[in-house]
Amino acid sequence: MTEISIWIAGLFLLGGSLLGLIGALGILRLPDFYTRTHAAGITDTLCSGLFTAALVVHFGLTLASLKVLLIFMFLLFTCPTASHALARTARTNGLEPWMKKSTDKAEQGSSGEAHP
């Protein structure tokens, strides 16, 4: 394995780790279930893609790389599907999305009353 491929694999691992950290922060900081599910669904798919790329670069073109790519193909289909199923089930069971409260006075006073 050359030194360049080690650096490339390391960059993929670093990118995947940072993306996983951003997803974790999104889960902690976002206001409701739907936005948290969105953050988790996107980042776990992309994070696993970067980790897969790092493993393929590390192993080279071997049977292990093929197995890792097959695992990634499974994750590529199941992670977004699971996120969609969770969000749809929550909506079906009555969980309402979070809505930001409006503090604009023009929207609050739009009943036609004259304001001084």
Beta strands, then each sheet from edge to edge (+ up, - down):
end
